[in-house]
Amino acid sequence: MTWIELPADDATPELERATRSRRTSPTGLAHVVGILKPNPRALRAVMQMNQAVTFGGSSLGRRREELISSTVSALNDCFY
């Protein structure tokens, strides 16, 4: 539970556009990124950077990268 009041994902048209892709995801918007919701431009920039760094730098493909991430997380007892 957060102590900081954050706007809803669709509070403004700009915020709605910035969070649209994550609202349809089963995991939703990560809380560590959601803290940027008061600044939709910063939120969108961080989400784009995260996508590029996480899934844009290898030739393995997203499915294999997700499988590796899940395996490493399980081995490290990271449940999130």
C-alpha positions in Angstrom: 0.0 0.0 0.0 1.3 3.4 -1.0 1.3 6.5 1.2 1.4 8.8 -1.8 -1.8 9.6 -3.5 -1.5 8.9 -7.2 -3.9 9.8 -10.0 -5.9 7.1 -11.7 -4.4 5.7 -14.9 -7.1 7.6 -16.9 -7.2 10.8 -14.8 -6.1 12.9 -17.8 -6.0 12.2 -21.5 -2.2 12.4 -21.5 -1.9 10.0 -18.6 -4.5 7.7 -20.2 -2.3 7.5 -23.4 0.9 7.0 -21.4 -0.6 4.0 -19.4 -2.7 2.4 -22.1 -0.3 -0.4 -23.0 0.2 -1.4 -19.4 -3.5 -1.3 -18.4 -4.3 -4.1 -20.9 -1.4 -6.2 -19.5 -2.1 -8.8 -16.8 0.6 -7.4 -14.6 -0.5 -3.8 -15.0 1.7 -0.8 -14.3 4.6 -1.5 -11.9 4.4 0.5 -8.7 8.0 1.6 -9.0 7.1 3.2 -12.4 3.6 4.3 -11.4 5.1 6.8 -9.0 5.8 8.9 -12.1 2.1 9.2 -13.0 1.9 12.9 -11.9 4.4 13.5 -14.8 3.1 11.6 -17.8 6.0 12.7 -20.0 8.5 11.3 -17.6 6.4 8.1 -17.1 6.3 7.5 -20.9 10.0 8.1 -21.3 10.9 5.7 -18.5 8.5 3.0 -19.9 10.0 3.4 -23.4 13.6 3.2 -22.0 12.7 0.1 -19.9 11.2 -1.6 -23.0 14.3 -0.8 -25.1 16.8 -1.9 -22.4 14.9 -5.0 -21.4 13.8 -6.4 -24.8 15.6 -4.4 -27.5 19.3 -5.4 -27.1 19.4 -9.1 -28.1 18.5 -11.4 -30.9 17.0 -14.0 -28.5 13.4 -12.7 -28.9 11.0 -11.6 -26.3 9.7 -15.2 -25.5 13.2 -16.4 -24.7 14.2 -13.3 -22.8 11.0 -13.6 -20.6 11.8 -17.3 -20.0 15.4 -16.4 -18.9 14.1 -13.6 -16.7 11.5 -15.9 -15.0 14.1 -18.6 -14.4 16.7 -16.2 -12.9 14.0 -14.7 -10.7 12.9 -18.1 -9.5 16.5 -19.1 -8.8 17.0 -15.9 -6.8 13.7 -16.4 -4.9 12.3 -13.2 -6.4 8.5 -13.5 -6.4 7.0 -10.4 -8.1 
